[in-house]
Amino acid sequence: PIDAERTERIDALKGGQLWFNEYLPYLRQEGGKYVISMLRNVNALNNPSEKLGVLRIDIKESALASLFDNEVKTYEGTLYLLDEEGKIISSSKRDALGTSIDGILPTEALQSNAVMRTRLSNGIHLVCSVPVEGSEWQLVNVMPINAALRGMSRVRNLLYIYAFISIFFCILLSVTASRLFVAPILQL
């Protein structure tokens, strides 16, 4: 069921998307499930101003959290999906669901479209926040700074090795060239 307020908001978006989350007790599982939903008007192809109906897509929050969890396994971080009030509506950490992000991150670390460095109880972390298109939500990625810099230190080490090899070959070539060219001149 779609309430009148959401229907009005969809109509005002003129084909845009409206994202929201809610608890659906009527899903076929015991006790219902939390879902992330998207509403959008379906318009006639030959007359885009004619509304034919409303499309609703429900994404199970548990499926989204599983996707987040698989994504962050590679770098030991955490992903949070926040609503407009800063409440966590999905996360790779299941125990954070439904809580406020204020208890996890300082407010100055949450700036939209920004990467911030912040100190948490377990070390220094990078916090990356991006807005979710079509909503006032944010996707926040928190990762330890050493995990973020791990790839850069590998590149730095490779550059040192290449520089050392280059210098070694330059010295070797200069010694060889000097022996080949200077030795005949000295024999004259």
C-alpha positions in Angstrom: 0.0 0.0 0.0 1.2 3.5 -0.9 -0.1 6.4 1.2 -1.4 9.7 -0.1 1.6 11.7 1.1 4.1 9.5 -0.9 1.8 9.6 -3.9 1.9 13.4 -3.9 5.6 13.5 -3.4 6.1 11.1 -6.4 3.8 13.3 -8.6 5.8 16.4 -7.7 9.0 14.6 -8.8 7.6 14.3 -12.3 9.2 10.9 -13.1 11.9 11.1 -10.4 12.5 8.4 -7.8 11.4 8.5 -4.2 13.4 6.3 -1.8 12.3 5.3 1.7 12.6 2.5 4.2 10.0 0.8 6.3 9.0 -2.4 8.1 6.7 -4.6 6.0 4.8 -7.0 8.2 3.0 -8.6 5.2 6.0 -10.2 3.6 5.9 -14.0 3.5 8.4 -14.5 6.3 7.7 -14.9 10.0 7.5 -11.4 11.5 8.1 -9.5 8.3 11.2 -7.8 7.0 12.8 -4.4 6.8 13.0 -3.2 3.2 14.4 -0.3 1.2 11.8 0.9 -1.3 11.8 3.0 -4.4 8.6 4.5 -5.9 8.3 6.0 -9.3 5.4 7.0 -11.6 4.8 4.9 -14.7 3.8 7.2 -17.5 2.3 6.5 -20.9 4.9 6.2 -23.7 3.0 8.3 -26.2 2.0 10.9 -23.6 4.6 11.2 -20.8 2.3 13.6 -18.8 -0.3 10.8 -18.5 0.3 8.8 -15.3 -0.6 5.1 -15.7 0.4 4.0 -12.2 3.1 3.8 -9.6 5.9 1.3 -9.6 7.2 0.1 -6.2 10.5 -1.8 -5.9 11.3 -3.4 -2.5 14.8 -4.4 -1.7 15.3 -6.6 1.4 17.6 -4.8 3.8 19.3 -8.1 4.7 20.2 -8.6 1.0 21.6 -5.1 0.8 23.6 -5.6 4.1 25.0 -8.9 2.6 26.1 -7.0 -0.5 27.8 -4.3 1.8 29.5 -7.1 3.8 30.9 -8.7 0.7 32.2 -5.4 -0.5 34.1 -4.4 2.7 35.7 -7.8 3.3 38.6 -6.8 1.1 39.6 -3.8 3.2 38.3 -4.3 6.7 35.9 -1.4 6.5 32.3 -0.7 7.2 29.5 0.6 5.0 26.5 2.5 6.3 23.4 3.6 4.5 21.9 6.6 6.4 18.5 8.2 6.1 18.0 12.0 6.2 18.0 12.0 10.0 21.4 10.1 10.3 19.8 6.8 11.3 21.5 3.7 10.0 19.0 1.9 7.7 21.4 -0.7 6.3 25.0 -1.6 7.2 27.6 -4.3 6.9 27.6 -4.3 10.7 24.2 -5.8 11.7 24.3 -4.6 15.3 24.3 -0.9 14.0 21.0 -1.2 12.2 18.4 1.3 13.5 20.9 3.3 15.6 22.1 6.8 14.9 25.5 7.4 13.2 26.3 10.0 15.9 27.2 7.2 18.3 29.8 5.8 15.8 31.2 8.8 13.9 31.8 12.4 14.9 29.5 14.8 13.1 32.4 16.7 11.5 33.4 13.5 9.7 30.0 13.3 7.9 30.2 15.8 5.0 28.4 15.0 1.8 30.7 14.2 -1.2 33.8 14.3 1.0 36.6 12.1 2.2 37.6 13.0 5.8 40.3 11.6 8.1 39.0 11.0 11.6 40.2 9.4 14.8 38.0 6.7 16.2 38.5 4.5 19.3 40.3 1.9 17.3 42.6 4.2 15.3 42.6 6.6 12.4 40.1 6.0 9.7 39.0 7.5 6.3 35.3 8.4 6.1 33.9 8.8 2.6 30.3 10.1 2.2 28.3 10.2 -1.0 24.7 11.1 -1.4 22.2 8.6 -2.8 20.7 9.9 -6.0 17.0 10.6 -5.7 17.0 10.8 -1.9 18.4 12.7 1.0 20.3 9.6 2.1 24.0 9.1 2.4 26.3 6.1 1.8 29.2 6.2 4.2 32.3 4.1 4.0 34.6 3.9 7.0 37.9 2.2 6.5 41.2 2.1 8.5 43.8 4.4 7.1 46.4 1.7 7.0 44.1 -0.4 4.7 43.6 2.6 2.4 47.4 3.2 2.3 48.4 -0.4 1.9 48.2 -0.2 -1.9 50.1 3.0 -2.0 53.0 1.6 0.1 53.3 -1.3 -2.4 53.6 1.2 -5.2 56.2 3.2 -3.3 58.3 0.1 -2.6 58.2 -0.9 -6.3 59.3 2.6 -7.2 62.3 2.3 -4.8 63.2 -1.1 -6.3 63.0 0.3 -9.9 65.0 3.3 -9.0 67.7 1.1 -7.4 67.9 -1.1 -10.4 68.1 1.9 -12.8 70.9 3.5 -10.8 72.8 0.1 -10.7 72.5 -0.3 -14.5 73.6 3.4 -15.0 76.7 2.8 -12.9 77.4 -0.5 -14.7 77.0 1.1 -18.1 79.1 4.1 -17.2 82.0 1.9 -15.9 81.8 -0.3 -19.0 81.7 2.7 -21.4 84.6 4.4 -19.6 86.7 1.2 -19.9 85.9 0.8 -23.5 86.5 4.4 -24.5 89.1 5.6 -22.0 91.4 2.6 -22.1 92.3 2.9 -25.8 92.9 6.7 -25.3 95.2 6.0 -22.4 97.2 3.5 -24.4 98.1 6.2 -27.0 
